[in-house]
């Protein structure tokens, strides 16, 4: 809860609304998937079907991963005193570092 309040305060101070941030993040996220689809190559005669199918598969995989993480980690350990500092923060930092690496790698390869 503290993190959400901090993020809200930071967005208020920077004059960017949460909705604007979500919209911009969604566009950037979508452009990353569009680039991946370009590399794979979509069939031109079934472009719309392939695009919807790919997007549905990606979203379904994300929901499945979150659900599995909840069942095997958060449900059992979220009440522990060390959960935030020893598990959530290091994993979040690691995921952020990987995402930053991929973003820089993609940017430099363009």
Secondary structure, DSSP 8 states (H G I E B T S, - for coil): -HHHHHHHHHHHHTT--HHHHHHHHHHHHHHHHHHHHHHH---GGGHHHHHHHHHHHHHHHHHHHHHHHIIIIIHHHTTSTTIIIIIIHHHHHHHHHHHHHHHHHHHHH-
